[in-house]
Amino acid sequence: MELSVLADALDELGAGDPARVADTSSIAELVRLRSRMDALVSAAVAVFDAEGAWAPCGAKTAAAWLKKDCRLPGSEAKALVRRGRVMRGRSELAVAWSSGRLGAAQVEVISHLDTPATAEAFDRDIDMLIDQAARLSFSDFEKVAAYWLQRADPDGADEAGEQRRSRRHLDLDRTFGAMYVGRLVLDPISGDIVSRELERLEHILFEEDWAKAKAEQGREPLLSELARDPGQRRADALVEMATRSQSLAPGEGRRPTPLLTILVGLDTLQGRVCELANGTVLPPGALLPWLDRAYLERVVFAPPDRIQVSETARLFTGATRRAIEVRDRQCVHPYCDVPAADCEADHIIPYAYGGATVQENGQMLCGFHNRLRIGKAPPGG
């Protein structure tokens, strides 16, 4: 097929009203076709790279030629060459990508799992990894890949975790205009501690801005009418964190204690679980520095030691809510990934319809998706 034929087809498709292909099935098909096109480009780049067609131009590498003549960012040019080489070496990936089962992002994740230390396991499990990548959401597949890597190369996973922590640093420089500009890099656990506190304080500042704007406008305000934008509130929240550290938390004072939850039963939720509340997968070794300052919580999901409150209770609280948080880990709506800690524990069969306040009848829903259920009949009702 000549490229001119493809160009003509794109011209014809693009000349029409975009609304013709704006329904759910058409969008899904367009994304699948884009994946097939990406695979074709990568396969062609692989041949271009291997045959050295870039060399006569004076470029040092295929990536350098792509960066200059195709005006690609350096990182994208290198990724394109890398994925092309993966396709040449792994026919299973090439077939799955070329058929549209996988996209470039999934291929990128799988390709990083193929290392000398994991070669034997990778050869054995590549079909399974492709199937998981084609079936799961991207975030869920990233978790599968991370857990697979822990099992295939546990020493390497722990070493990688230590290396990530060693890369932590903070730059905060005063500019000529007396402004401060900085860059922060933290490992997953430290980053989660900092980001959650920033989010908490930013939310408090948002509520203050909202209440002030509502009083001034005499109505529910628009986001554009608030005194600060999100970036400004986060900056102010960081200053508030520094102010509180000076006034409220001396070095020898009591600090918040991490909570480590040990899962028992249901085959540990049908597989290995070692991750933060936000879903970030960790190697077990990453928890070692925190053990001497953490509370340990045991959650059992199998009779007779199930965690629950009385079935007549109106709200999910205490151990029962915590058990549902650990089980669901995020909003259960298929189009949502809000962490469970930021969700509401809701009855599957509403309490008003006789639904019991037990784990089996509980689910985590974010505020938005919980409100969508209001007024709807219960399942089977």
PEJOKA-V826245 format. One record per residue. RES is the residue in one letter. PHI is phi in degrees with one decimal (* if undefined). Layout:
res->RES phi->PHI
res->RES phi->PHI
//
This chain:
res->M phi->*
res->E phi->-74.2
res->L phi->-62.4
res->S phi->-64.2
res->V phi->-65.0
res->L phi->-63.8
res->A phi->-62.4
res->D phi->-63.0
res->A phi->-63.3
res->L phi->-68.0
res->D phi->-61.3
res->E phi->-64.9
res->L phi->-67.8
res->G phi->-73.4
res->A phi->-75.2
res->G phi->-83.4
res->D phi->-73.7
res->P phi->-56.7
res->A phi->-63.2
res->R phi->-64.1
res->V phi->-122.3
res->A phi->-105.2
res->D phi->-84.2
res->T phi->-61.7
res->S phi->-68.4
res->S phi->-68.6
res->I phi->-61.8
res->A phi->-60.9
res->E phi->-69.3
res->L phi->-62.2
res->V phi->-64.6
res->R phi->-64.4
res->L phi->-65.6
res->R phi->-63.4
res->S phi->-61.8
res->R phi->-63.4
res->M phi->-66.3
res->D phi->-58.7
res->A phi->-63.8
res->L phi->-63.3
res->V phi->-61.7
res->S phi->-65.0
res->A phi->-63.5
res->A phi->-66.7
res->V phi->-63.6
res->A phi->-61.2
res->V phi->-67.6
res->F phi->-55.6
res->D phi->-68.1
res->A phi->-66.6
res->E phi->-85.8
res->G phi->70.3
res->A phi->-65.2
res->W phi->-84.4
res->A phi->-63.5
res->P phi->-57.8
res->C phi->-79.4
res->G phi->94.1
res->A phi->-72.8
res->K phi->-76.5
res->T phi->-143.9
res->A phi->-62.4
res->A phi->-63.9
res->A phi->-64.2
res->W phi->-65.2
res->L phi->-61.3
res->K phi->-62.9
res->K phi->-81.4
res->D phi->-78.3
res->C phi->-102.7
res->R phi->55.6
res->L phi->-94.6
res->P phi->-60.1
res->G phi->-56.1
res->S phi->-64.5
res->E phi->-70.6
res->A phi->-62.8
res->K phi->-64.8
res->A phi->-65.0
res->L phi->-64.2
res->V phi->-66.9
res->R phi->-62.4
res->R phi->-66.4
res->G phi->-63.2
res->R phi->-65.2
res->V phi->-62.5
res->M phi->-61.9
res->R phi->-66.6
res->G phi->-94.1
res->R phi->-131.4
res->S phi->-63.9
res->E phi->-61.8
res->L phi->-65.7
res->A phi->-59.7
res->V phi->-65.6
res->A phi->-65.1
res->W phi->-72.4
res->S phi->-64.4
res->S phi->-83.9
res->G phi->90.6
res->R phi->-67.5
res->L phi->-116.4
res->G phi->-109.8
res->A phi->-59.5
res->A phi->-64.5
res->Q phi->-65.9
res->V phi->-61.1
res->E phi->-61.2
res->V phi->-62.8
res->I phi->-63.2
res->S phi->-63.3
res->H phi->-74.8
res->L phi->-82.3
res->D phi->-88.5
res->T phi->-127.4
res->P phi->-55.2
res->A phi->-73.8
res->T phi->-111.3
res->A phi->-54.8
res->E phi->-64.9
res->A phi->-65.7
res->F phi->-65.2
res->D phi->-59.1
res->R phi->-71.5
res->D phi->-108.7
res->I phi->-60.7
res->D phi->-64.4
res->M phi->-63.8
res->L phi->-64.0
res->I phi->-63.2
res->D phi->-62.8
res->Q phi->-64.6
res->A phi->-63.4
res->A phi->-76.5
res->R phi->-99.3
res->L phi->-93.9
res->S phi->-64.4
res->F phi->-62.5
res->S phi->-64.3
res->D phi->-67.2
res->F phi->-67.0
res->E phi->-57.6
res->K phi->-65.7
res->V phi->-56.8
res->A phi->-63.3
res->A phi->-65.3
res->Y phi->-67.9
res->W phi->-61.4
res->L phi->-65.1
res->Q phi->-61.6
res->R phi->-76.3
res->A phi->-73.3
res->D phi->-146.0
res->P phi->-60.2
res->D phi->-65.5
res->G phi->-66.0
res->A phi->-65.7
res->D phi->-64.4
res->E phi->-63.7
res->A phi->-64.3
res->G phi->-62.8
res->E phi->-65.6
res->Q phi->-65.7
res->R phi->-61.7
res->R phi->-66.1
res->S phi->-67.1
res->R phi->-84.4
res->R phi->-64.1
res->H phi->-167.3
res->L phi->-136.3
res->D phi->-113.0
res->L phi->-140.7
res->D phi->-117.1
res->R phi->-87.6
res->T phi->-86.3
res->F phi->-59.5
res->G phi->-86.7
res->A phi->71.3
res->M phi->-85.3
res->Y phi->-112.9
res->V phi->-124.0
res->G phi->-142.7
res->R phi->-144.6
res->L phi->-125.0
res->V phi->-129.4
res->L phi->-133.3
res->D phi->-70.8
res->P phi->-55.3
res->I phi->-71.1
res->S phi->-62.2
res->G phi->-63.5
res->D phi->-66.2
res->I phi->-60.4
res->V phi->-68.1
res->S phi->-67.1
res->R phi->-66.7
res->E phi->-69.2
res->L phi->-61.0
res->E phi->-62.8
res->R phi->-63.0
res->L phi->-69.3
res->E phi->-62.4
res->H phi->-65.4
res->I phi->-61.8
res->L phi->-65.6
res->F phi->-62.1
res->E phi->-61.8
res->E phi->-65.1
res->D phi->-62.5
res->W phi->-64.4
res->A phi->-64.2
res->K phi->-66.6
res->A phi->-65.7
res->K phi->-65.1
res->A phi->-66.8
res->E phi->-72.5
res->Q phi->-86.5
res->G phi->73.7
res->R phi->-162.0
res->E phi->-66.4
res->P phi->-78.7
res->L phi->-85.8
res->L phi->-59.4
res->S phi->-68.6
res->E phi->-93.1
res->L phi->-75.1
res->A phi->-67.1
res->R phi->-130.6
res->D phi->-87.0
res->P phi->-56.0
res->G phi->-63.2
res->Q phi->-67.0
res->R phi->-66.4
res->R phi->-64.7
res->A phi->-62.2
res->D phi->-66.8
res->A phi->-66.0
res->L phi->-64.3
res->V phi->-62.7
res->E phi->-62.4
res->M phi->-59.4
res->A phi->-65.9
res->T phi->-63.5
res->R phi->-67.4
res->S phi->-64.4
res->Q phi->-77.8
res->S phi->-101.1
res->L phi->-120.0
res->A phi->-132.6
res->P phi->-63.2
res->G phi->-55.6
res->E phi->-91.8
res->G phi->-74.4
res->R phi->-72.2
res->R phi->-110.1
res->P phi->-57.5
res->T phi->-103.2
res->P phi->-62.6
res->L phi->-114.3
res->L phi->-104.0
res->T phi->-102.0
res->I phi->-100.4
res->L phi->-92.0
res->V phi->-135.0
res->G phi->99.7
res->L phi->50.9
res->D phi->51.9
res->T phi->47.8
res->L phi->57.1
res->Q phi->66.6
res->G phi->157.6
res->R phi->-66.1
res->V phi->-132.1
res->C phi->-149.0
res->E phi->-153.3
res->L phi->-73.9
res->A phi->-60.9
res->N phi->-84.2
res->G phi->98.1
res->T phi->-69.6
res->V phi->-78.2
res->L phi->-121.9
res->P phi->-73.5
res->P phi->-53.3
res->G phi->-61.1
res->A phi->-67.3
res->L phi->-84.5
res->L phi->-55.9
res->P phi->-64.4
res->W phi->-101.1
res->L phi->-62.7
res->D phi->-77.3
res->R phi->-126.8
res->A phi->-110.4
res->Y phi->-86.4
res->L phi->-108.1
res->E phi->-120.2
res->R phi->-105.9
res->V phi->-118.3
res->V phi->-111.3
res->F phi->-109.5
res->A phi->-129.5
res->P phi->-59.7
res->P phi->-93.0
res->D phi->-97.2
res->R phi->-64.7
res->I phi->-97.3
res->Q phi->-163.1
res->V phi->-104.6
res->S phi->-58.9
res->E phi->-67.5
res->T phi->-91.2
res->A phi->-66.1
res->R phi->-81.2
res->L phi->-118.4
res->F phi->-80.9
res->T phi->-135.5
res->G phi->54.8
res->A phi->-64.5
res->T phi->-66.2
res->R phi->-61.4
res->R phi->-61.9
res->A phi->-62.4
res->I phi->-68.8
res->E phi->-57.6
res->V phi->-67.4
res->R phi->-69.3
res->D phi->-82.8
res->R phi->67.2
res->Q phi->-162.3
res->C phi->-55.5
res->V phi->-81.5
res->H phi->-63.7
res->P phi->-63.1
res->Y phi->-106.2
res->C phi->-143.0
res->D phi->-138.1
res->V phi->-64.7
res->P phi->-58.2
res->A phi->-58.2
res->A phi->-61.7
res->D phi->-101.4
res->C phi->-106.2
res->E phi->-107.3
res->A phi->-82.6
res->D phi->-125.1
res->H phi->-76.2
res->I phi->-68.3
res->I phi->-94.5
res->P phi->-53.2
res->Y phi->-57.6
res->A phi->-65.1
res->Y phi->-100.3
res->G phi->95.2
res->G phi->-68.4
res->A phi->-83.1
res->T phi->-89.6
res->V phi->-131.7
res->Q phi->-56.3
res->E phi->-61.4
res->N phi->-102.5
res->G phi->-111.4
res->Q phi->-153.8
res->M phi->-93.7
res->L phi->-133.6
res->C phi->-67.2
res->G phi->-57.4
res->F phi->-62.6
res->H phi->-76.1
res->N phi->-69.8
res->R phi->-67.2
res->L phi->-63.0
res->R phi->-82.2
res->I phi->-61.1
res->G phi->88.5
res->K phi->-86.3
res->A phi->-68.9
res->P phi->-68.4
res->P phi->-53.3
res->G phi->80.6
res->G phi->-98.9
//
